[in-house]
Amino acid sequence: MQKTFFISTAIDYPSGIFHLGHAYEKIVTDTIARWKRLEGYKVYFSTGTDCHGLKIQRAAEKAGKEPNVFVEEISDLFRDLCKVLNISYDDFIMTTEKRHVKVVNEILKKIHEKGDIYEGEYEGNYCVDCETFYTEKDLVNGKCPTHKKETERVKEKSYFFKMSKYQKKLVEDLKNNPNSLWPEKKRNEILNRLKEPLKDLTITREKVTWGIPLPFDKNLTVAVWVDALIDYLSTLDYPNEKFKKFWPATHVIGSDIVWHHEVIWKTLLLSLGIPLPNVIVHGFINLKGEKLSKARGITVDPIKLAEKYSTDALRYFLLREIPFGQDGNFSEAALKLRLNNELANELGNLVNRSLVMIEKKAGGKIPASKTDASLQKKLDLKKIEKKMNDLELHHALAEIFSFVSACNQFINEKEPWKQKGKDLEQTLYSLADSIRIISILLQPFIPETSKKINKQLGVKSGLLKDCKFDLLKERTKVKKGEILFKKVE
């Protein structure tokens, strides 16, 4: 049977327009999903929008629209973003959908019937922007640590989930499973926080009407951080066949919502007896030293960047520039530098001059030969695979481009414009066969470029198992197209 792999982004609040940080999460998740497909996995990739809660309710009121209309319009913008960025998702789920509401009701009933939910009253500091309650010690100068805004004091009837009951099991999983939370720094941070007794979780809101009614008390709505997390099960039609086929999950999230996914989500799953997912945490993108933030108005429009420089140039820059799992900086100057030096000078130039020579010196057809043994040694496929398995996406991409550079150096050393006969045929074959492999390896990172290379080379897209030399068939007809990347001033 084919191996399966389920991966998800976090679902975005459709409270306003997206920024480059939203794009980054989708791009890195898409890259991992595409790589797993290259490995031969049947992949299910889910993204979507988190449509309920007070933040959305107020944003809709401010816009003068009904919440359901408001979230549909903003969600369409997020769909457009995915289309522009060439995100290969299998499902875009909104938490307003009937299939999601059905699963939320089923799950809360199960947990309630198990005796893990009880009634009480809650009073605490609430940040509307991140829909989260904070203790006094969590606040920074009396403000939300993420959004730097004053919190609201909330006191209301509530239902609580016995989160504390599952603290020991959660700690055991974190200690025994190194993949449970990546990178290790984040795992250690959560383990450190879990040295303190875990409090039970309020899972309802009394005065927020825009939400899913609690199935056993319709006067309250389900808290957004319970509602939203369940989307990972509703996208898989829990508890039916699709769920059985693809679970457990890999969740890709930002570092501001680690607690929600690692503690709230996993304790809910422990109550349900569902195997725990792995959580991958990416860093933030900073602009002039400040984290991009929709709520704080610090934004960069990814669609404008994609239109100006191309989608693949933007994808390449973010994946290559920012060490995965760490915060990184954005500047257009740095993007231009990588576009000109690496994409245009290195990759674009390699493909262009190789195909020009094949057209001029071999009649546009791949000659019969084998790939030069010394060039073959320049590709370290095992190292690339290890970097991807270790989630070092930026290092994997650097290693692929190291081979691109080696191919350019091979041209300079062989000087095919001076060669004839078998020597020329081997050089041209070596370059074409290497470019075929490069195209396969680059497909998860810059998929449109990979498609263009394959078309010019006259081959179909391959899998990782096809990254072997000498598989390119002789007499395959090549046709040089437009240059892959244009330099920018």
QUIGI-V218661 format. One record per residue. N is the residue number from 0. RES is the residue in one letter. SS is DSSP state (H for helix, E for strand, - for the rest). PHI is phi in degrees with one decimal (none if undefined). D_FIRST is the distance of its C-alpha to the first C-alpha in Angstrom with 1 decimal. Layout:
<<N	RES	SS	PHI	D_FIRST> <N	RES	SS	PHI	D_FIRST>>
This chain:
<<0	M	-	none	0.0> <1	Q	-	-68.7	3.8> <2	K	-	-68.4	6.4> <3	T	E	-117.0	9.1> <4	F	E	-151.7	12.8> <5	F	E	-110.2	15.8> <6	I	E	-133.9	19.2> <7	S	E	-140.7	22.6> <8	T	E	-85.4	26.2> <9	A	-	-67.9	28.9> <10	I	-	-93.1	30.4> <11	D	E	-88.4	33.8> <12	Y	E	-71.9	37.2> <13	P	-	-86.1	38.4> <14	S	-	-95.8	42.0> <15	G	-	179.1	42.9> <16	I	-	-67.8	41.9> <17	F	-	-75.2	39.2> <18	H	-	-136.8	40.0> <19	L	H	-61.6	38.4> <20	G	H	-63.4	36.8> <21	H	H	-63.1	34.7> <22	A	H	-62.5	33.7> <23	Y	H	-59.9	32.9> <24	E	H	-60.3	30.4> <25	K	H	-68.8	28.6> <26	I	H	-66.9	28.6> <27	V	H	-66.6	27.3> <28	T	H	-67.1	24.4> <29	D	H	-61.0	23.7> <30	T	H	-62.9	23.8> <31	I	H	-64.5	21.3> <32	A	H	-60.9	18.9> <33	R	H	-65.9	19.4> <34	W	H	-64.5	19.0> <35	K	H	-63.5	15.5> <36	R	H	-64.8	14.7> <37	L	H	-58.6	16.3> <38	E	-	-74.7	14.1> <39	G	-	101.6	11.0> <40	Y	-	-77.3	10.1> <41	K	E	-84.5	10.0> <42	V	E	-105.0	13.4> <43	Y	E	-120.8	15.7> <44	F	E	-119.7	19.3> <45	S	E	-119.8	22.2> <46	T	E	-142.4	25.9> <47	G	E	158.7	29.0> <48	T	E	-133.4	32.4> <49	D	E	-100.9	34.1> <50	C	-	-97.4	36.8> <51	H	-	-105.1	38.8> <52	G	-	108.9	41.6> <53	L	H	-66.3	45.1> <54	K	H	-60.0	44.6> <55	I	H	-67.7	43.2> <56	Q	H	-56.1	45.8> <57	R	H	-71.8	48.6> <58	A	H	-64.8	47.2> <59	A	H	-66.7	47.1> <60	E	H	-59.9	50.6> <61	K	H	-63.5	51.8> <62	A	H	-82.2	50.4> <63	G	-	71.5	52.1> <64	K	-	-129.4	48.9> <65	E	-	-67.3	47.0> <66	P	H	-55.5	44.1> <67	N	H	-65.2	41.5> <68	V	H	-69.7	42.9> <69	F	H	-59.1	43.2> <70	V	H	-69.9	39.6> <71	E	H	-64.2	38.3> <72	E	H	-64.5	40.5> <73	I	H	-70.3	39.5> <74	S	H	-62.4	35.8> <75	D	H	-61.9	36.2> <76	L	H	-66.6	37.6> <77	F	H	-67.6	34.5> <78	R	H	-63.6	32.4> <79	D	H	-60.7	34.8> <80	L	H	-59.6	34.3> <81	C	H	-60.7	30.5> <82	K	H	-66.2	31.2> <83	V	H	-62.6	33.8> <84	L	-	-83.7	31.7> <85	N	-	61.7	28.7> <86	I	-	-86.2	26.4> <87	S	-	-91.7	22.9> <88	Y	-	-70.8	22.4> <89	D	-	-97.3	20.3> <90	D	E	-148.8	22.8> <91	F	E	-116.5	26.5> <92	I	E	-106.6	27.5> <93	M	E	-109.0	31.2> <94	T	-	-75.1	32.2> <95	T	-	-87.6	34.7> <96	E	-	-71.4	32.0> <97	K	H	-58.9	32.0> <98	R	H	-62.6	28.3> <99	H	H	-74.5	29.1> <100	V	H	-57.0	32.3> <101	K	H	-60.0	30.6> <102	V	H	-69.6	28.2> <103	V	H	-57.6	31.1> <104	N	H	-61.6	33.1> <105	E	H	-62.2	30.5> <106	I	H	-69.0	29.9> <107	L	H	-65.5	33.6> <108	K	H	-63.2	34.4> <109	K	H	-61.3	31.9> <110	I	H	-67.5	33.4> <111	H	H	-66.3	36.9> <112	E	H	-65.0	36.4> <113	K	-	-75.0	35.3> <114	G	-	90.1	38.6> <115	D	-	-96.0	37.4> <116	I	E	-128.1	39.4> <117	Y	E	-139.5	43.3> <118	E	E	-92.0	46.1> <119	G	E	-169.0	48.6> <120	E	E	-134.9	50.3> <121	Y	E	-121.3	49.2> <122	E	E	-136.3	51.5> <123	G	E	-173.1	50.3> <124	N	E	-91.1	50.3> <125	Y	E	-120.1	47.9> <126	C	E	-97.3	46.8> <127	V	-	-68.2	46.1> <128	D	-	-62.2	44.5> <129	C	-	-109.4	41.6> <130	E	-	50.4	41.9> <131	T	E	-137.9	42.3> <132	F	E	-84.4	44.8> <133	Y	E	-125.2	46.4> <134	T	-	-77.8	48.6> <135	E	H	-58.4	51.9> <136	K	H	-73.0	50.8> <137	D	H	-75.7	47.7> <138	L	-	-70.7	50.1> <139	V	E	-113.2	51.6> <140	N	-	55.9	55.3> <141	G	-	77.1	54.7> <142	K	E	-120.9	52.0> <143	C	-	-57.2	48.2> <144	P	-	-66.9	46.8> <145	T	-	-90.0	44.5> <146	H	-	-100.4	46.7> <147	K	-	56.9	50.1> <148	K	-	-119.0	51.4> <149	E	E	-62.1	53.4> <150	T	-	-88.5	51.4> <151	E	E	-107.5	52.5> <152	R	E	-83.7	53.7> <153	V	E	-121.9	51.9> <154	K	E	-135.9	52.9> <155	E	E	-162.6	51.4> <156	K	E	-62.7	49.9> <157	S	E	-152.1	46.3> <158	Y	E	-107.7	43.4> <159	F	E	-117.3	41.9> <160	F	E	-99.0	38.5> <161	K	-	-74.7	38.8> <162	M	H	-63.4	37.2> <163	S	H	-60.0	39.3> <164	K	H	-62.8	37.7> <165	Y	H	-109.7	34.4> <166	Q	H	-60.7	36.1> <167	K	H	-62.8	35.6> <168	K	H	-63.7	31.9> <169	L	H	-64.6	31.4> <170	V	H	-62.2	33.5> <171	E	H	-61.2	31.5> <172	D	H	-64.5	28.2> <173	L	H	-62.7	30.0> <174	K	H	-75.8	31.4> <175	N	H	-92.7	28.4> <176	N	-	-119.6	25.7> <177	P	-	-64.1	26.9> <178	N	-	-87.0	24.1> <179	S	-	-62.3	25.3> <180	L	E	-147.2	27.9> <181	W	E	-123.6	28.4> <182	P	-	-79.6	30.8> <183	E	H	-57.6	32.4> <184	K	H	-56.7	35.7> <185	K	H	-69.6	34.5> <186	R	H	-62.2	33.0> <187	N	H	-66.3	36.4> <188	E	H	-62.8	38.2> <189	I	H	-68.2	36.4> <190	L	H	-59.6	36.8> <191	N	H	-65.3	40.5> <192	R	H	-66.7	40.9> <193	L	-	-79.7	39.3> <194	K	-	-71.2	42.1> <195	E	-	-84.6	44.2> <196	P	-	-58.5	43.6> <197	L	-	-82.4	41.2> <198	K	-	-87.4	42.9> <199	D	-	-69.2	41.5> <200	L	E	-106.6	40.3> <201	T	E	-74.8	42.1> <202	I	-	-116.4	39.6> <203	T	E	-135.2	42.0> <204	R	E	-129.7	44.8> <205	E	-	-90.0	47.9> <206	K	-	-105.3	49.5> <207	V	-	-104.1	46.6> <208	T	-	-87.7	46.2> <209	W	-	-85.0	43.4> <210	G	-	-174.7	40.4> <211	I	-	-86.1	38.4> <212	P	E	-59.7	40.8> <213	L	E	-63.8	40.0> <214	P	-	-62.0	38.8> <215	F	-	-109.7	41.3> <216	D	E	-161.4	44.2> <217	K	E	-67.7	44.4> <218	N	E	-77.9	47.3> <219	L	E	-120.2	45.0> <220	T	E	-109.2	42.1> <221	V	E	-71.8	38.9> <222	A	-	-58.5	39.4> <223	V	H	-61.0	37.6> <224	W	H	-78.6	35.7> <225	V	H	-95.6	34.1> <226	D	H	-50.9	33.6> <227	A	-	-65.0	32.0> <228	L	-	-64.7	29.6> <229	I	-	-68.9	28.0> <230	D	H	-57.2	26.9> <231	Y	H	-66.5	23.7> <232	L	H	-92.2	22.8> <233	S	H	-70.8	24.3> <234	T	-	-66.6	22.4> <235	L	-	-101.2	19.2> <236	D	-	57.4	21.1> <237	Y	-	-55.5	21.4> <238	P	-	-102.1	20.9> <239	N	-	-89.1	18.7> <240	E	H	-58.7	15.1> <241	K	H	-61.4	14.8> <242	F	H	-60.9	16.3> <243	K	H	-63.3	14.0> <244	K	H	-74.7	10.9> <245	F	H	-107.9	12.7> <246	W	-	-76.2	15.5> <247	P	-	-83.5	17.0> <248	A	E	-98.6	18.6> <249	T	E	-120.5	20.3> <250	H	E	-102.6	23.8> <251	V	E	-104.7	26.0> <252	I	E	-138.6	29.6> <253	G	E	-85.9	33.3> <254	S	H	-74.5	35.3> <255	D	H	-85.6	37.6> <256	I	H	-125.3	35.1> <257	V	H	-65.8	33.6> <258	W	H	-58.6	35.4> <259	H	H	-60.8	34.1> <260	H	H	-82.6	30.5> <261	E	H	-82.7	30.7> <262	V	H	-107.4	33.2> <263	I	H	-61.6	33.5> <264	W	H	-63.6	29.9> <265	K	H	-72.1	28.5> <266	T	H	-70.0	31.3> <267	L	H	-61.8	30.5> <268	L	H	-66.5	26.9> <269	L	H	-62.9	28.2> <270	S	H	-62.5	30.4> <271	L	H	-82.6	27.5> <272	G	-	75.2	25.5> <273	I	-	-97.8	22.6> <274	P	-	-54.3	20.9> <275	L	-	-79.9	22.7> <276	P	-	-80.9	21.6> <277	N	E	-98.8	22.6> <278	V	E	-117.0	25.6> <279	I	E	-110.6	26.5> <280	V	E	-112.6	30.2> <281	H	E	-95.3	31.7> <282	G	-	-86.9	35.5> <283	F	-	-92.4	38.1> <284	I	E	-99.7	39.7> <285	N	E	-104.4	43.4> <286	L	E	-120.6	46.1> <287	K	-	53.3	49.4> <288	G	-	86.6	48.5> <289	E	E	-119.7	47.4> <290	K	E	-63.2	44.0> <291	L	-	-59.6	43.0> <292	S	E	-152.8	43.5> <293	K	-	-63.1	43.6> <294	A	-	-64.8	45.9> <295	R	-	-95.9	48.3> <296	G	-	75.8	48.4> <297	I	E	-101.4	47.2> <298	T	-	-136.1	44.8> <299	V	-	-134.1	43.7> <300	D	-	-83.7	42.4> <301	P	H	-68.2	39.1> <302	I	H	-68.0	39.4> <303	K	H	-62.2	42.9> <304	L	H	-65.0	41.6> <305	A	H	-64.7	38.7> <306	E	H	-68.3	41.3> <307	K	H	-78.0	43.7> <308	Y	H	-115.0	41.6> <309	S	-	97.5	38.3> <310	T	H	-61.1	35.0> <311	D	H	-68.3	33.5> <312	A	H	-64.2	36.7> <313	L	H	-67.0	36.5> <314	R	H	-58.1	32.8> <315	Y	H	-59.0	33.6> <316	F	H	-59.2	36.6> <317	L	H	-64.7	35.1> <318	L	H	-73.2	32.1> <319	R	H	-88.3	34.4> <320	E	H	-80.3	37.5> <321	I	-	-99.9	36.3> <322	P	-	-60.3	34.8> <323	F	-	-62.6	31.7> <324	G	-	96.6	32.4> <325	Q	-	-122.2	36.1> <326	D	-	-71.8	38.7> <327	G	E	-144.4	39.8> <328	N	E	-105.3	42.6> <329	F	-	-118.1	42.8> <330	S	-	-151.6	45.5> <331	E	H	-65.4	45.8> <332	A	H	-61.0	47.6> <333	A	H	-68.3	44.7> <334	L	H	-62.2	42.3> <335	K	H	-60.4	44.8> <336	L	H	-62.2	45.0> <337	R	H	-69.5	41.3> <338	L	H	-61.7	41.1> <339	N	H	-70.4	44.1> <340	N	H	-80.5	43.5> <341	E	H	-98.2	39.7> <342	L	H	-76.4	38.3> <343	A	H	-80.5	41.4> <344	N	H	-66.9	43.0> <345	E	H	-87.4	40.0> <346	L	H	-71.4	37.0> <347	G	H	-58.7	38.9> <348	N	H	-66.4	41.5> <349	L	H	-60.1	39.1> <350	V	H	-64.3	37.3> <351	N	H	-62.4	40.7> <352	R	H	-74.0	42.7> <353	S	H	-66.4	40.1> <354	L	H	-71.2	39.6> <355	V	H	-59.6	43.4> <356	M	H	-66.6	43.9> <357	I	H	-65.0	41.4> <358	E	H	-66.0	43.1> <359	K	H	-77.8	46.6> <360	K	H	-105.0	46.2> <361	A	-	-131.8	43.4> <362	G	-	66.0	43.9> <363	G	-	77.4	40.9> <364	K	E	-125.2	38.5> <365	I	-	-67.1	36.3> <366	P	-	-73.0	38.3> <367	A	-	-79.0	37.0> <368	S	-	-170.4	36.6> <369	K	-	-129.3	34.5> <370	T	-	-73.3	34.1> <371	D	-	-51.1	36.9> <372	A	H	-63.0	35.8> <373	S	H	-67.8	37.8> <374	L	H	-71.8	36.0> <375	Q	H	-56.2	32.6> <376	K	-	-67.5	33.6> <377	K	-	-77.2	34.3> <378	L	-	-96.7	30.7> <379	D	-	-107.1	29.1> <380	L	H	-65.1	25.4> <381	K	H	-62.6	24.6> <382	K	H	-65.6	27.2> <383	I	H	-62.4	25.9> <384	E	H	-61.8	22.4> <385	K	H	-64.1	24.1> <386	K	H	-61.0	26.3> <387	M	H	-68.3	23.5> <388	N	H	-65.7	21.7> <389	D	-	-86.7	25.2> <390	L	-	62.1	25.6> <391	E	-	-95.8	28.6> <392	L	H	-59.3	28.0> <393	H	H	-65.6	31.6> <394	H	H	-73.6	31.6> <395	A	H	-60.9	28.4> <396	L	H	-65.4	30.2> <397	A	H	-63.2	33.4> <398	E	H	-67.9	31.7> <399	I	H	-62.4	30.4> <400	F	H	-72.7	34.0> <401	S	H	-64.7	35.4> <402	F	H	-71.6	33.8> <403	V	H	-57.2	35.2> <404	S	H	-62.5	38.6> <405	A	H	-63.4	38.1> <406	C	H	-67.9	37.7> <407	N	H	-65.0	40.8> <408	Q	H	-64.1	42.6> <409	F	H	-60.3	41.5> <410	I	H	-62.1	43.2> <411	N	H	-62.3	46.3> <412	E	H	-75.8	46.5> <413	K	H	-79.9	45.8> <414	E	-	47.7	48.1> <415	P	H	-58.6	46.5> <416	W	H	-64.9	49.5> <417	K	H	-102.3	51.5> <418	Q	-	-86.0	49.1> <419	K	-	-144.5	49.2> <420	G	H	60.4	47.4> <421	K	H	-63.0	44.5> <422	D	H	-61.9	44.8> <423	L	H	-63.3	44.5> <424	E	H	-61.4	41.6> <425	Q	H	-65.9	39.7> <426	T	H	-63.0	40.5> <427	L	H	-66.5	39.4> <428	Y	H	-63.4	36.1> <429	S	H	-57.9	35.5> <430	L	H	-67.8	36.0> <431	A	H	-63.8	33.9> <432	D	H	-66.3	30.9> <433	S	H	-66.4	31.3> <434	I	H	-63.9	31.5> <435	R	H	-58.0	28.3> <436	I	H	-68.8	26.5> <437	I	H	-57.9	28.6> <438	S	H	-62.6	27.5> <439	I	H	-63.2	23.7> <440	L	H	-67.1	24.6> <441	L	H	-85.5	26.8> <442	Q	-	-56.0	24.6> <443	P	-	-66.3	23.5> <444	F	-	-88.3	27.2> <445	I	-	-129.4	29.2> <446	P	H	-62.7	26.9> <447	E	H	-68.3	29.8> <448	T	H	-64.0	31.5> <449	S	H	-58.4	28.4> <450	K	H	-63.2	28.3> <451	K	H	-64.9	32.0> <452	I	H	-63.0	31.7> <453	N	H	-60.2	29.0> <454	K	H	-63.8	31.4> <455	Q	H	-67.2	34.3> <456	L	H	-83.3	32.5> <457	G	-	75.5	31.3> <458	V	-	-125.9	27.6> <459	K	-	-91.0	24.4> <460	S	-	-63.1	22.5> <461	G	-	-106.2	20.2> <462	L	-	-109.8	17.5> <463	L	H	-59.8	18.2> <464	K	H	-65.6	17.2> <465	D	H	-90.6	20.1> <466	C	-	-82.8	22.6> <467	K	-	-118.9	24.1> <468	F	-	-75.1	27.6> <469	D	-	72.4	29.0> <470	L	-	-92.9	26.2> <471	L	-	-73.0	28.7> <472	K	-	-77.5	30.0> <473	E	-	-65.0	33.8> <474	R	-	70.4	35.8> <475	T	-	-61.0	33.4> <476	K	E	-87.0	35.8> <477	V	-	-102.1	36.3> <478	K	-	-148.5	38.3> <479	K	-	-60.1	39.6> <480	G	-	-107.1	39.4> <481	E	-	-65.8	41.1> <482	I	-	-60.3	41.1> <483	L	-	-68.1	38.1> <484	F	-	-138.1	40.2> <485	K	-	-91.8	43.9> <486	K	-	-67.1	45.9> <487	V	-	-119.8	47.7> <488	E	-	-75.0	51.1>>
